[in-house]
Amino acid sequence: MNVFERFLLLIKKKYANMCREVIVEMLTEERRQKILHLLDQQKIVKSQDLIAILNASESTIRRDLQELENEGLLERIHGGAKKGQLLGFEQNMTEKTLKNIHEKQVIAQLAASLINEEDVIYLDAGSTTLEMIPYLQGRKLTVVTNSVKHAAGLVDLQLSTIILGGQVKLSTNAVLGANALDQLKDYHFNKVFMGMNGADLTHGFTTPDPEEAAVKKLAMANAEESFVLIDHSKFNKLSFTSVASLSAATIITERCPIEIAEDYRERTTIKEAIQ
């Protein structure tokens, strides 16, 4: 074999290796996307199931899970993985409003039924509390809110409305900051209705934004009764900032998942719209 033939052979081998590396990389990416897709559907996946479904070795699946955990896309647990919790992530108001609409409406209707005539209430900025507003029409109430969107809806129904002053958070339309807190500390409520991003048996009610958490916490402290409005998907969810313990408020939900209901009822009162 002359020099030219050896050179061609070297090039072919190098090209073949490059092709194999590209194929392996494509297969790896496809496999990991399938793992994430399964997690979206099931929340928890077992390593043995992944080995069978993806026709991969135990070491390959272990490596995939480790890489995906390093990227913050899942959380490894004994024998598999679960969907990672993005503690600081929060959807904007438009995204929240479009999610679980029916559940929010039945929760809101139940919450509104707990309000008495002449009550002074606080409506927290949130997509579920927003759904309460149509059920307040014609009522004799004073409503305080920290939401620009809520205030507009309340005024449209000719309800007596006070909006807190301060910096508006554009993604959620919530009024936050020192001015809002300074104003809120002088107010007292018969009932407050709060939105939350999660309820956790250990850490209580949580939300991603510390400034929003401060407003929620103060409103609840100044109320005779506090209610937290969450749908079934918010149970066993944890966000960045703790607001209050579970015992600090009654939970209003469309339903509490039956497998965890007893644990939550030991810590707080739960009102379910769907029996």
MARZA-802227 format. One record per residue: residue in one letter; x, y, z of N, C-alpha, C in turn. Coordinates in pm, whole numbers, padded with zeros to 5 digits, always signed. Each point is the difference from the previous one (the first is absolute). Example, Ala and Ser with C-alpha at 12.3 -4.5 7.8 and 13.67 -1.06 7.14 Angstrom:
REM residues 2
a+01319-00569+00780-00089+00119+00000+00090+00120+00000;s-00035+00105-00072+00082+00119+00006-00077+00109+00073;
***
This chain:
REM residues 275
m+00087-00120+00000-00087+00120+00000+00090+00123+00000;n-00023+00085-00099+00083+00120-00008-00050+00109+00095;v+00073+00110+00001-00031+00109+00094-00139+00057-00025;f-00037+00016-00127-00130+00057-00035-00115-00090+00047;e+00017-00132-00019-00103-00094+00042-00016-00002+00152;r+00116+00011+00071-00007+00005+00147-00072+00127+00046;f+00023+00109-00072-00064+00127+00034-00152-00009-00019;l-00043-00063-00112-00144-00017-00025-00065-00087+00106;l+00071-00107+00042-00053-00088+00103-00017+00074+00133;l+00099+00083+00032-00006+00079+00123-00119+00094-00001;i-00022+00065-00115-00112+00093-00014-00132-00074+00016;k-00013-00118-00062-00123-00079+00010-00030-00040+00144;k+00107-00044+00071-00019-00040+00139-00045+00118+00085;k+00064+00115-00022-00033+00119+00077-00144+00043-00027;y-00040-00006-00128-00135+00038-00039-00103-00096+00061;a+00034-00129-00002-00090-00100+00057-00019+00022+00150;n+00111+00032+00069-00008+00026+00143-00085+00123+00030;m+00018+00103-00083-00080+00122+00017-00148-00030-00019;c-00033-00081-00099-00140-00037-00026-00059-00076+00118;r+00082-00094+00053-00047-00077+00114-00026+00090+00121;e+00089+00098+00023-00016+00093+00112-00126+00083-00015;v-00030+00045-00122-00120+00080-00026-00124-00085+00025;i+00001-00125-00046-00115-00088+00018-00023-00027+00148;v+00110-00027+00074-00012-00026+00143-00056+00123+00071;e+00048+00117-00039-00047+00124+00063-00148+00022-00029;m-00043-00029-00123-00141+00014-00035-00085-00098+00079;l+00049-00123+00013-00074-00100+00077-00009+00039+00147;t+00109+00054+00054+00002+00043+00139-00102+00111+00024;e+00000+00100-00088-00094+00111+00013-00144-00048-00013;e-00025-00091-00094-00135-00053-00018-00045-00078+00124;r+00093-00078+00055-00033-00079+00118-00033+00091+00119;r+00078+00105+00017-00023+00089+00114-00129+00080-00017;q-00033+00035-00123-00128+00067-00024-00117-00091+00034;k+00015-00129-00029-00105-00096+00034-00015-00014+00151;i+00112+00006+00071-00005-00006+00147-00078+00120+00054;l+00029+00119-00051-00070+00121+00045-00147-00005-00036;h-00031-00056-00117-00140-00012-00042-00076-00094+00094;l+00063-00110+00039-00061-00093+00095-00023+00066+00136;l+00095+00084+00042-00015+00071+00126-00114+00099-00004;d-00019+00066-00113-00113+00093-00015-00132-00073+00018;q-00004-00125-00045-00124-00077+00007-00022-00064+00137;q+00110-00050+00061-00013-00083+00120+00053+00062+00127;k+00079+00108-00011+00063+00069+00114+00113-00080+00064;i-00012-00134+00006+00105-00086+00053+00022-00116-00096;v+00126-00033-00029+00031-00116-00084+00103-00087+00071;k-00011-00131-00020+00094-00095+00058+00110-00032-00100;s+00121-00017+00050+00113-00032-00088-00023-00129-00077;q-00056-00100+00066-00024-00128-00068-00100+00014-00113;d-00099+00085+00019-00096+00026-00107+00067+00070-00117;l+00088+00095+00029+00072+00071-00106+00090-00095-00078;i+00064-00092+00071+00088-00098-00066-00081-00082-00100;a-00120-00042+00041-00085-00082-00088-00058+00081-00114;i-00052+00119+00030-00066+00082-00102+00099+00049-00106;l+00118+00040+00045+00099+00061-00090+00103-00101-00051;n-00010-00124+00046+00093-00105-00044+00145+00045+00020;a+00027+00049+00121+00133+00051+00034+00053-00073+00122;s+00130+00009+00020+00062-00066+00115-00023+00082+00127;e+00019-00066+00113-00017+00069+00129+00099+00115+00013;s+00124-00021-00045+00101+00106+00010-00036+00119-00088;t-00056-00027-00117-00040+00109-00090-00112+00083+00062;i-00101-00066+00055-00110+00072+00063+00048+00078+00121;r+00091-00061+00078+00054+00070+00115+00073+00127-00043;r+00077-00010-00109+00073+00116-00051-00096+00106-00054;d-00105-00045-00070-00099+00096-00051-00066+00078+00113;l-00041-00071+00104-00068+00064+00112+00092+00098+00072;q+00128-00037+00012+00096+00088+00065+00018+00129-00080;e+00013-00014-00132+00017+00118-00086-00123+00090+00004;l-00117-00060-00005-00124+00078+00003-00019+00069+00135;e+00043-00065+00107-00006+00064+00131+00098+00117+00007;n+00119-00017-00058+00099+00107-00002-00053+00124-00072;e-00087-00024-00099-00058+00111-00076-00125+00056+00068;g-00037-00057+00115-00116+00049+00075-00133-00041-00058;l-00001-00106-00085-00122-00039-00068-00078-00110+00073;l+00063-00064+00096-00067-00100+00081+00076-00015+00132;e-00059-00079+00090+00064-00028+00129+00010-00151+00017;r+00121-00050+00018+00018-00144+00017-00049-00042+00138;i-00068-00114+00004-00044-00061+00125+00042-00146-00002;h-00016-00068+00113+00040-00140+00006-00080-00083-00101;g+00071-00062-00094-00065-00086-00098-00058+00071-00120;g+00027+00130-00014-00054+00070-00116+00017+00150+00008;a-00103+00074-00046+00007+00146+00000-00140+00057+00007;k-00007+00125+00046-00127+00072+00000+00019+00136-00064;k-00109+00059-00041+00004+00131-00065+00052+00103+00097;g+00098+00077-00041+00060+00101+00087-00095+00115+00027;q+00010+00058+00120-00081+00116+00035+00081+00127-00022;l-00053+00087-00085+00066+00128-00027-00049+00100+00104;l+00072+00010+00110-00049+00074+00116-00023+00147-00028;g+00081+00058-00087-00013+00143-00024-00078+00036-00125;f-00053-00102-00067-00070+00025-00127-00146+00037+00026;e-00049+00097-00075-00141+00038+00010-00051+00038-00138;q-00116-00057-00038-00063+00035-00125-00054+00142+00007;n-00016+00064-00118-00061+00131+00001-00152-00013+00014;m-00068+00113+00016-00143-00002+00031-00080-00062-00114;t+00038+00025-00123-00072-00056-00114+00009-00152+00000;e+00119-00053+00025+00019-00145+00004-00080-00063+00115;k+00002+00066+00116-00074-00052+00115-00150-00003-00026;t-00050+00106-00062-00144+00013-00022-00053-00111-00091;l+00083-00047-00092-00044-00101-00096+00011-00143+00053;k+00054-00016+00119+00026-00134+00054-00108-00040+00100;n-00052-00123-00013-00099-00056+00093-00117+00096+00024;i-00057+00051-00108-00104+00103+00011-00122-00049+00076;h-00050-00120-00034-00121-00049+00066+00024-00017+00149;e+00113-00057+00037+00032-00021+00141+00002+00133+00075;k+00059+00101-00061+00009+00131+00065-00138+00062+00018;q-00087-00020-00096-00135+00058+00009-00081-00061+00112;v+00008-00134+00017-00078-00062+00108+00060+00034+00136;i+00130+00014+00007+00065+00044+00124-00044+00142+00034;a+00002+00087-00100-00037+00140+00020-00144+00014+00045;q-00089-00079-00059-00141+00006+00038-00019-00040+00147;l+00068-00106+00042-00008-00042+00140+00057+00108+00092;a+00113+00058-00038+00062+00106+00082-00094+00119+00015;a-00062+00042-00110-00090+00116+00004-00121-00026+00089;s-00042-00127+00008-00118-00033+00082+00026+00016+00150;l+00128+00011+00038+00036+00013+00141+00000+00145+00047;i-00022+00093-00092+00005+00143+00033-00137+00047+00046;n-00003+00077+00108-00124+00057+00052-00018+00144-00049;e-00123+00046-00002-00026+00139-00035+00072+00093+00098;e+00051+00109-00053+00073+00103+00077+00140-00045+00041;d+00045-00116-00043+00137-00043+00031+00101+00094-00066;v+00114+00014+00067+00118+00061-00061+00095-00115-00033;i+00029-00016-00127+00081-00116-00041+00124+00047-00076;y+00096-00090-00004+00123+00024-00078+00009-00107-00108;l+00017+00043-00124+00019-00090-00113+00144+00010-00046;d+00073-00106+00020+00140-00008-00043+00009-00006-00152;a+00109+00049-00055+00024-00013-00144+00021-00147-00034;g-00081-00053-00089+00012-00140-00039-00111-00037-00096;s+00022-00103-00078-00098-00037-00102-00126-00062+00059;t+00011-00069+00114-00119-00061+00061-00082+00105+00074;t+00064+00091+00071-00074+00107+00066-00067+00091-00105;l+00062+00013-00115-00061+00079-00108-00136-00057-00040;e-00012-00133+00003-00125-00065-00038-00111+00025+00103;m+00033+00049+00119-00102+00030+00099-00083+00122-00037;i+00058+00092-00074-00062+00132-00020-00141-00007-00059;p-00027-00080-00103-00138-00005-00052-00102-00043+00105;y+00043-00079+00099-00092-00049+00103-00022+00103+00111;l+00065+00115-00009-00017+00106+00099-00097+00108-00046;q-00047-00011-00121-00087+00104-00057-00125+00018+00086;g-00032+00128+00028-00120+00033+00075+00015-00013+00151;r+00119-00039+00047+00020-00018+00144+00041+00134+00064;k-00032+00018+00128+00042+00118+00075+00129-00035+00072;l+00111+00037-00061+00132-00038+00050+00098+00115-00016;t+00106-00006+00076+00119+00081-00028+00112-00096-00032;v+00062+00020-00116+00103-00093-00046+00133+00073-00014;v+00101-00052+00065+00137+00050-00014+00077-00102-00082;t+00080+00047-00094+00079-00091-00082+00135+00061-00033;n+00096-00085-00032+00130+00048-00046+00018-00034-00148;s-00111-00016-00072+00007-00034-00141-00068+00106-00086;v+00073+00049-00098-00057+00097-00094-00114-00064-00078;k+00018-00124-00042-00102-00070-00078-00126-00025+00083;h+00018-00042+00125-00114-00023+00088-00075+00130+00026;a+00073+00107+00026-00062+00129+00030-00088+00046-00116;a+00049-00018-00123-00079+00041-00117-00129-00080-00009;g+00007-00130+00026-00119-00085-00003-00099+00036+00109;l+00048+00032+00117-00086+00038+00112-00070+00132-00027;v+00073+00096-00053-00058+00131-00031-00106-00013-00110;d+00024-00085-00097-00099-00023-00107-00134-00047+00058;l+00005-00073+00113-00122-00050+00063-00053+00096+00107;q+00061+00120+00006-00044+00104+00094+00013-00045+00146;l+00105-00075+00029+00029-00042+00136+00097+00099+00065;s-00021+00028+00128+00089+00090+00072+00140-00062+00006;t+00098+00067-00060+00132-00060-00024+00112+00091+00047;i+00097-00059+00069+00124+00069+00036+00115-00079-00059;i+00087+00066-00074+00118-00068-00054+00125+00053+00071;l+00087-00091+00038+00124+00040+00065+00089+00074-00100;g+00079+00093+00050+00092+00074-00086+00140-00057+00009;g+00074+00011-00108+00137-00049+00000+00045-00040-00139;q+00107-00078-00006+00057-00046-00128-00085-00115-00054;v-00036+00008-00127-00078-00105-00063+00094-00104-00063;k-00016-00125+00040+00074-00109-00062-00071-00036-00130;l+00066+00022-00113-00067-00008-00129-00050-00141-00032;s+00073-00103+00042-00040-00137-00037-00128-00046+00069;t-00026+00049+00123-00117-00044+00075-00098+00111+00029;n+00032+00126-00039-00085+00116+00028-00014+00030+00148;a+00089-00056+00083-00009+00019+00145+00076+00126+00041;v-00058+00074+00095+00065+00118+00057+00081-00046+00122;l+00129+00035-00001+00091-00050+00103+00084+00114+00057;g+00083-00034+00096+00098+00094+00050-00038+00068+00131;a+00088+00091+00044-00012+00065+00131-00128+00082+00011;n-00038+00070-00105-00121+00083+00005-00124-00086+00022;a-00007-00112-00071-00115-00090+00015-00006-00055+00141;l+00114-00040+00054+00004-00056+00136-00037+00106+00104;d+00047+00123-00019-00027+00108+00094-00150+00030+00005;q-00064-00004-00116-00143+00023-00008-00078-00117+00060;l+00044-00120-00031-00071-00120+00042+00002-00021+00151;k+00105+00043+00066+00013-00027+00144-00110+00067+00082;d-00063+00105-00055-00105+00071+00073-00140-00055-00028;y-00011-00100-00089-00130-00054-00037-00029-00130+00075;h-00128-00022+00027-00043-00122+00065-00119-00058-00076;f-00006-00131-00009-00096-00066-00088-00082-00105+00074;n-00124-00015-00044-00079-00114+00047+00054-00129-00060;k+00029+00008-00129+00050-00120-00069+00102+00041-00106;v+00102-00084-00018+00094+00019-00111+00000-00127-00085;f+00013+00019-00130+00001-00112-00095+00130+00007-00079;m+00082-00102+00019+00136+00002-00050+00022-00104-00109;g+00079+00036-00098+00053-00098-00094+00136-00045+00049;m+00036-00124-00030+00132-00053+00035+00049-00089-00113;n+00132-00013-00008+00060-00089-00101+00013-00143+00050;g-00006-00018+00130+00012-00136+00051-00040-00012+00145;a-00039-00122+00037-00026-00035+00140+00080-00126+00030;d+00078+00005+00107+00091-00109+00034-00019-00036+00148;l+00000-00128+00030-00025-00045+00136+00103+00053+00100;t+00122+00016-00045+00108+00046+00089+00015+00151-00002;h-00002+00059-00120+00033+00142-00014-00122+00091-00015;g-00118-00057-00002-00121+00082-00005-00027+00060-00136;f-00055+00122+00000-00034+00070-00124+00121+00077-00051;t+00027-00012-00130+00120+00064-00056-00030+00068-00132;t+00089+00093-00037-00012+00075-00125+00142+00035-00047;p+00023+00021-00130+00137+00021-00048+00063+00134+00041;d-00079+00106+00012+00053+00136+00015-00004+00044+00147;p+00115+00031+00061+00002+00044+00140-00083+00126+00025;e-00005+00091-00097-00079+00123+00018-00149-00031+00002;e-00043-00091-00088-00140-00041+00002-00031-00073+00130;a+00095-00082+00045-00020-00074+00125-00021+00096+00118;a+00073+00110+00002-00011+00097+00110-00139+00062+00004;v-00055+00033-00118-00135+00058-00006-00104-00102+00044;k+00012-00122-00049-00094-00106+00038+00002-00022+00151;k+00120-00008+00056+00016-00028+00142-00065+00108+00086;l+00019+00126-00037-00056+00110+00078-00152+00003-00011;a-00053-00022-00118-00146-00003-00018-00063-00110+00086;m+00062-00117+00003-00052-00110+00080+00009+00031+00149;a+00105+00066+00041+00016+00036+00141-00107+00098+00047;n-00053+00081-00093-00097+00103+00035-00145-00045-00023;a-00022-00129-00014-00133-00051-00032-00059-00082+00114;e-00132+00007+00013-00070-00088+00094+00002-00144-00051;e-00016-00015-00132+00003-00133-00062+00081+00007-00130;s+00083-00100-00022+00080-00007-00121-00036-00126-00079;f-00011+00018-00131-00030-00110-00089+00104-00003-00113;v+00050-00118-00029+00094-00018-00110-00070-00080-00108;l-00002+00054-00122-00070-00062-00112+00101-00070-00090;i-00005-00133-00004+00091-00077-00085-00074-00117-00062;d+00034-00035-00123-00057-00121-00059+00085-00121+00039;h-00045-00117-00039+00064-00125+00045+00147-00010-00039;s+00041+00067-00109+00138-00011-00047+00099+00073+00089;k-00048+00085+00092+00090+00079+00084+00039-00073+00130;f-00066-00113+00029+00035-00074+00121+00135-00070-00020;n+00077-00004+00110+00135-00060-00003+00091+00072-00098;k-00023+00130-00018+00087+00083-00083+00072+00101+00089;l+00124+00029-00035+00084+00089+00080+00058+00108-00088;s-00011+00127+00045+00063+00112-00068+00106+00062+00089;f+00062+00107-00047+00120+00055+00061-00023+00058+00140;t-00114+00070+00020-00019+00075+00124-00120-00048+00079;s+00020-00029+00127-00111-00038+00087-00083+00122+00038;v-00131-00018+00004-00092+00108+00036-00059-00024+00138;a-00053-00121+00021-00064-00031+00128-00011-00151+00014;s-00022-00044+00122-00022-00143+00023-00138-00040-00051;l-00022-00127-00020-00130-00048-00046-00112+00036+00098;s+00033+00004+00128-00101+00028+00102-00047+00146-00002;a+00070+00085-00073-00032+00143-00001-00120+00034-00089;a-00046-00096-00081-00110+00030-00092-00080-00125-00032;t-00125+00021-00034-00083-00107-00054+00027-00013-00149;i+00018-00122-00047+00022-00023-00143-00134-00019-00070;i-00021+00073-00108-00117-00020-00087+00052-00057-00131;t-00049-00117-00037+00047-00068-00119-00118-00070-00068;e+00019-00039-00126-00107-00080-00062+00003-00142+00055;r+00120-00051+00029+00015-00130+00065+00143-00014+00048;c+00015-00064+00114+00133-00035+00048+00026-00145-00037;p+00113-00030-00064+00028-00139-00039-00018-00094+00119;i-00076-00106-00022-00042-00088+00110+00118-00064+00074;e+00110-00024-00073+00113-00068+00063+00076+00088+00100;i-00022+00131-00004+00069+00090+00093-00098+00079+00086;a-00130-00017-00023-00100+00083+00067+00008-00011+00152;e+00017-00121+00052+00004-00019+00145+00116+00077+00063;d+00116-00004-00065+00118+00072+00053-00026+00150+00007;y-00064+00054-00102-00027+00145-00002-00110+00037+00100;r-00100-00086+00014-00109+00030+00094+00047-00005+00145;e+00110-00065+00026+00057+00001+00135+00063+00135+00033;r+00029+00078-00104+00071+00127+00020-00087+00123-00023;t-00109-00016-00075-00083+00116-00030-00140-00045-00040;t-00090+00097-00019-00134-00028-00049-00001+00010-00152;i-00067-00094-00065-00009+00001-00146-00147+00001-00038;k-00036+00095-00087-00134+00006-00058+00012-00037-00147;e-00075-00103-00041+00005-00048-00137-00127+00037-00076;a+00017+00056-00119-00115+00041-00080-00067-00119-00066;i+00078-00102-00030-00053-00121-00064+00006-00113+00101;q-00116-00046+00044-00006-00106+00102-00010-00138-00065;
***
